[in-house]
Amino acid sequence: MSDLEVITFRPEPAQFAWTFGGAAPVGRVRPPALLELYTEDCFAGRVRGTGDLVSQVCEFPFLNPQTGPFYVEGAEPGDTVAVHFVSIEPARDWAASTTVPLFGALTATHLTALLNEPLPEVVWLWQLDRAARTCRFTARSGEFTVDLPMDPMHGTVGVAPANLEVRSALVPDAFGGNMDTPEMRAGVTCYLGVNVEGALLSLGDGHARQGEGETCGVAVEAAMNTAVVVDLIKGVPCPWPRLESDTHIMSTGSARPLEDAFRIAQHDMVHWVASLCGIDTLDAYQLVTQAVESPLANVCDINYTSVAKMPKRYLRHGADCMEGAHARLRDLAAGYSA
């Protein structure tokens, strides 16, 4: 830990990025390095009470502010940036969630056009007990409350897209972005394929917790203090965002319809397993089919995101995932305390 350069960055409101691609870097990173970052919630901190309706206090498209982008020195197309999440901690003792008109999995949207009236806007404030590691839900109608386990994650992490594209921070795709998977928690390494010189890495959209699928479209949205170790894997491509924990490797796919997002994630996992185990693609197809877990990330964003999650214990012993980056970065981060 003592040999790592530590970069601390808390953006001013004017420094947030609202897109992947098209934003000038706010800093440079010489990997490996540790970034201590503040990220604002998806509402840019504007939803602070039950009367703060998104349609009134937020201005589209200025939603989902990202901290970054950071220019990763030496990163070129064909490389992979590794982002190891060391710690993700809520910066406040409260978080917000809401229904948003024409957004979510169980309502009409601009892509699912129905004659129904939009669902009403309702805001829920969640109380966070950072010592007890709980998030308290309080019903807006009635007296019901319940504490759910805190499970901080980042909904959004990504790099600049290829082909000079500029994409909204609300969109997940091959560059990463707003994938909204609860798997993006502390202890996990995210791998992102580099599309442009410097990669231009950003992250944001902290969630104190989120169920799989993010059904209503909004998690327990929280500002975060986050520490990540960033490294560069030269000459190793990563076609879609991948994740690695101590126990699993994971592939993600983002698309519409949901079946295509599922296919992308499973396809990437089959080829990844074939490579790691040195087996034929059809053998990997059979192995993945019988062993994979397939949690949903989001079924509400502009693109949906599916995850293919494969236990490492079924892979060839000693299989080297991404040149051992996860274990290396985990060891580099050992002993870190905010």
N, C-alpha and C positions, 0 to 999 in steps of 0.2 A: 504494500500500500504506500510505503514511504517513497518509492521510486516513481509513482504515478504523478503526472502533472494533474493538479486539481483546478478546474475552471468553475467559478461560481457566477451564475448569471440570473438576475431577476429582471425581467423585461419591464420597461415602462409601457403604458397602454399603447403608445404610438409604435412600439417595436414589435407587437404581435404580428405573426403572419397568418393570413386567412386562406392561403392556397399552398399547394405543393407545386413547386416550379413558379417562376416569375417573381420570386422575392429575393432581395439581396441578402447575403449572409450577415448575421449579427456577430459572428465570431469565427475563429479558426481553431481546429482541433488537430493536434499532432498525435496520432494514435500510437500506443494505447494511452488514453487519458480518461480521467474521471470528471464528469459534469455534475455539478450540483445546481439544480434548476427549480425555479418556481413556474408552475403552470396554472393558469386561471381556468375556471370551469367553462363549460360550453356556452354559457350565457354571458361570458366576460364579467361575471360577478354582479350582473344587474338584477337577477332574481334573488331577492333577499327576504321577501315576505310573501304570504299567501295572496296578497293583492297585487303582486308584481307579475302581470300576465306577459308572456313572451311577446305577444303581438303588440304590446304597448311599450315595453321597456327595451326590447331588442330590435335591431334594424337588420333585416335580411339584405345582403348575404353575410353580414358581419356576425357570424356565429362560429363556435368552435375555434377560438384563437389558439394558435400554435406558438410554442416557444422555439425559436430558431428562425431560419435555418442556420445550421453550422456547417462550414466548409471543412470537410475531412481531408487533410493534406495527403496527397498521394493517391486518392481514390479516382479510378478511371472506369469507364464502361467495361464490363466483364469481371469486375471485382465484386466483393460482397462486404458490406458494412455489418459488423456484429455489435449489437446493443444489449449489454447485460444489465438488467434491472437489479440494482443493489438494494434500494429501498424506495418505497412509495408511501408517503405519509400525508394524510389530510392536513391542510394548512389552517383549517378553521374547525370549530366544534359543531358545525351544521353543514348540511348539503341540501340541494333542492332537486325535485323532480316535478314533472308536469305533463299534462296532455297538451298537444299542439294541434291546431286545426289542420286537417289534410295531411297528417303525418302519423305513422304507426302501423302495426300489422293488422289491427282489427278495426280499421276505419277506412272510409274512402280517402284516396290520395289523388294527386294529379296524374299518377300512372294507373291507378285503379279507379276509374271514373264511375261513380255511382250517383244516383239521385238523392241519396240520403243527405240530410243536413250534417255538417261536421260535428264531431263530438265537442262538447263544451270544454273550454280551457279551465283546468283546475290545477292549482299548485299545491304540492306537498312539501313541507319542510321536514327534513330528517335531522334528528339530534344525534351527533356522533360522540360516543364515549371512547376517547382514544386510549384511556387506561384499560377499560374493560374490553376494548376491541369490539364494540357493538354499534349498530345503526338502529335507531328507534323509529319505527313507523307509527304514525298517529293518523287514524282515519279522519277524513274531513267531515263525514256524516256518522254520528254515533260516538261511542266511548272506547272503541277498540284501539289497543296499542300492542305492539309486539317488538321484541328486540331480535334483529338478525345479525349474524356474525359479520364483522367488518372484513372485507376482502379487497383491499385497494388494488386498482389496475389502471392501465392507460388505454382508453378507447382508441387513441390515434397515435401512430408512430409511422414515419415514412420518409422517403427521399423524393427528390425531384423526378417526375416522369420522363420517359424518353420522348424524342421527336419534338422537342420544344413545347410540349404540352404544359398547360397551366390548369390544374384541377382544384376544385373547391376542397377545403378541408373537411367537408361533409361527405366526401366520396371515398370509398375503398376501391382499390384496384391492384394491379401487379406491383405498383410502387409502394404499397402499404396503404397509409391513409387511415380512414375512419372504419377500421375493421371491427371494433367493439367486441373483441373476444375477452371473456374473463380470464383466459389463459395468460394474458399479458400482465403478469404479476411479478412481484419481487422474487428473485431466484431464477428467473427465466431469461434466456438469451434469444433475442429476435435477430434474424438474418434478413437483410434487404439487399437485393441486387442493385448495383450502381448503374445509373443510366447517363449521368452527366459528370463532367469533371468536378471533383469535390463532393459529390453525392448530394449535398444540401439536405442534411438531416434535421427533421423537426419532430416534436412530440407535444401532446396536450391531451385534453378531454379526459381528465382524471375522474374515476368513479370510485366512491367508497365501497360500493358493491354493485353487481349487476347479475340478473338471472340470464341464463342462456337464451339467446334470441332477442333480448331487449325488446320485448313484445310491444310496449306502448311507444317505443322509440326514444325513451329518455331513461337513463339510469339514475342512480343516486349520485348526482353530479357535484363534484367537489374540486376546489382548488387544491393543488398538491405541492409538496416539497419532495422532489425526486432526485435520486442519485443514480447515474448510469455510468458504466465503463464502456467506452467506445473503442473498437479496434477495427482493423482492416485486414481482410483476407484477400491477398493479391491473386489474381488469375483464376479465381473460383467463382463461377457465375451462380446466381440464385434466381430462377425464373419467376417464382412467386414467394411472398414472404413465408419464411419458415421460423419455427420456434423450437427451442430445446430446453428441457428441464433436466433435473437429475435422473428422472425416471422415464421420460418420454421424448420422442421427436414428433414434431407437428408440422403439417403443411396447411396452408390456407388457400382458399379460392374465393374470389369476389366477382359476382356477375348477377344478372337476371336472365332467365328465371332461376329459382333456388336450385333446381336440378343441375344447372350448369355450374353454379358455385360448388356444389357437392362434387361434381365430376372433376373439376379443376383440382380440388384438394386431394381427391383420391388418386388421380392420375399422377400428380407430383409425388405423392407418397409411394406409389408403386415403383416409379423410376428411382426414387431415392433409396428405397429398401433394396432394389435390385443391385444398385451400385454399391451400397454398404456391405451387402452380404455376398456379392460376387455371384449372383444367381441370374437365371434367365428371367425375362420380363414376365412371362406367363407364370412361372413359379412364384415370383414376387406378388403377382396379382392374386394368386390363390392364398398365399400367406397373409397378405394385407386384408383380404376379404374376411378371413376367419378371426383375425386378431385386432382389427382396428376399432377405435372408438370414434364417433362422429358427432361431437358437440356442435351445436349451432352457435354462431357468434351473434350476428344480427340478421333479422328478417324485417328490417324497416328502413335501412338507408337507401340511397339512390341505387347502389348495388347491394345485394345480400352477400353475407360472408359465412362460409362453412369451414370447419376445421376437421382434418384427418389426424388422429392422435394415436401413435403406435408405441406400445411399451418397448423400452430398450432391451428388456430381458429376453425378447424373442429374436433379437438380432445376433449376428455372429459376434462372438466374444472378441472384444478389442476393436470392433468396427469404429472407424475414425470419422465422426461427424464433423464436417466443416473444419478439418485439420485440428480437432480438439479444442476449438475456440471456447466452448462453454466451460469446460473444466479449467482452462487457463484463466479466463476472465473471472470465474468464481474465486479462484485462488488469489488473483490480483486484488479482488475486492474484500478479501477476508480481513476482518478487524476494522472495517470502516464503521464509523459512528458519526451521525450528523452533528 
